[in-house]
Each structure stands twice: as structure tokens, then as C-alpha cells.
Amino acid sequence: MPKGRLFPTSRDDLIECAALPDCVRRGELDALRIPRAPLDVLAQQIVAEVSSAEWSEDALFELMRRAAPYAELTREQYDAVLRMLAEGYTSRNGPRAAYIHRATW
């Protein structure tokens, strides 16, 4: 059984510290919910991978699907994330936030 001591340093901390044991008793703090295929994290991983090496889109898709949360990632979802990373978004100042370059050959 894990144990800990709380030392509040302000009134706000004191209120949070008082609520903490109740949350632990109800099992709210120890609940771990791992989202299935979070596309924002996928986008970050793609940018990280292609910033350090050149990848083919197919090979990168296979690499991403090896991670448990992305095992059921569809090619359509993957392509949509790639499109968003390559095209960015358009604001009144024009296109912005393109993070990758997709070779079309």
C-alpha cells in the first residue's frame, strides 16, 4: 500500500489536500485511462521521426502501427494526419503550420 504525506503551503493547497484522500478512497486517482490512437500524439511522433531521418509513408505507417495504441490505426486516419502536417491550416494571413514535406513522385 503506497503511503505519502501532504504538506500544504497555502489555503488552496490545504483544500486540495483535504479532498485528496476522498478521491483515493473512491478510486479516482489511481484510474488510468489510455486513449486509443490519440491522433495528436501520432502527429507529434511523426514529426519527431521525420525530423531525424527520411521515411517512406508506408514504412512510417507500419512503424506507428507497431505501437499498441495504434495497432488498429487505419490508413485513412494516418493519411489525414499526414495531410494536416504537410498542409497546415489556412488563416487570414495565408497557410501556416506545415511541419513536414511530402514528396510527390
C-alpha positions in Angstrom: 0.0 0.0 0.0 1.6 3.3 -1.1 1.8 6.0 1.6 2.5 9.7 1.4 2.4 12.9 3.4 0.9 16.1 2.2 2.3 19.4 3.3 0.1 22.2 2.1 1.8 25.6 1.6 -1.3 27.7 1.0 -5.0 27.6 1.7 -5.6 26.4 -1.8 -3.2 23.5 -1.3 -5.0 22.7 2.0 -8.3 22.4 0.2 -6.8 20.1 -2.4 -5.0 18.0 0.3 -8.3 17.6 2.2 -10.1 16.4 -1.0 -7.3 14.0 -2.0 -8.0 11.2 0.5 -11.6 11.1 -0.6 -10.6 10.8 -4.2 -8.2 8.0 -3.4 -11.0 6.1 -1.5 -13.3 6.3 -4.5 -10.5 5.1 -6.8 -10.5 8.2 -8.9 -6.8 9.0 -8.6 -5.5 5.6 -9.5 -7.7 5.1 -12.5 -5.5 5.0 -15.7 -7.3 5.6 -18.9 -5.2 5.2 -22.0 -6.9 6.7 -25.1 -6.9 4.5 -28.2 -4.9 6.0 -31.1 -4.7 9.7 -30.0 -4.1 11.5 -33.2 -2.4 14.5 -31.6 0.3 12.2 -30.2 0.6 10.4 -33.5 1.2 13.8 -35.2 4.0 14.6 -32.7 5.6 11.2 -33.2 5.5 11.6 -37.0 7.2 15.0 -36.8 9.8 13.6 -34.4 10.6 10.6 -36.7 10.8 12.6 -39.9 12.9 15.3 -38.3 15.7 12.8 -37.7 15.5 10.5 -40.8 13.9 10.2 -44.1 10.9 7.8 -44.2 8.6 6.4 -46.8 5.0 6.9 -45.8 4.3 3.1 -45.9 7.3 2.3 -43.7 6.3 5.0 -41.2 2.7 3.8 -41.1 4.0 0.2 -40.3 6.2 1.6 -37.6 3.4 3.6 -36.0 1.1 0.5 -36.1 3.6 -1.5 -34.0 2.8 0.7 -31.0 -0.1 -0.8 -29.1 -2.4 2.3 -29.1 -2.1 2.5 -32.9 -2.4 -1.2 -33.7 -5.8 -0.6 -35.3 -4.9 2.7 -36.9 -6.5 2.9 -40.3 -4.6 4.1 -43.3 -7.3 6.8 -43.8 -6.6 8.2 -40.3 -2.9 8.1 -40.9 -3.2 9.9 -44.3 -5.4 12.6 -42.7 -2.7 13.3 -40.1 0.0 13.4 -42.8 -2.1 15.8 -44.9 -2.7 18.1 -41.9 1.0 18.1 -41.0 2.0 18.8 -44.7 -0.6 21.4 -45.5 -1.1 23.1 -42.1 -4.1 25.3 -41.9 -5.2 28.4 -43.6 -5.8 31.6 -41.7 -6.5 35.1 -42.9 -2.7 35.5 -43.2 -2.4 32.5 -45.5 -1.2 28.9 -45.0 0.5 28.2 -41.7 2.0 25.5 -39.5 3.1 22.9 -42.1 5.5 20.7 -40.2 6.5 18.1 -42.8 7.2 18.0 -46.6 5.6 15.2 -48.5 7.4 14.2 -51.7 5.0 13.6 -54.5 6.7 11.4 -57.2 
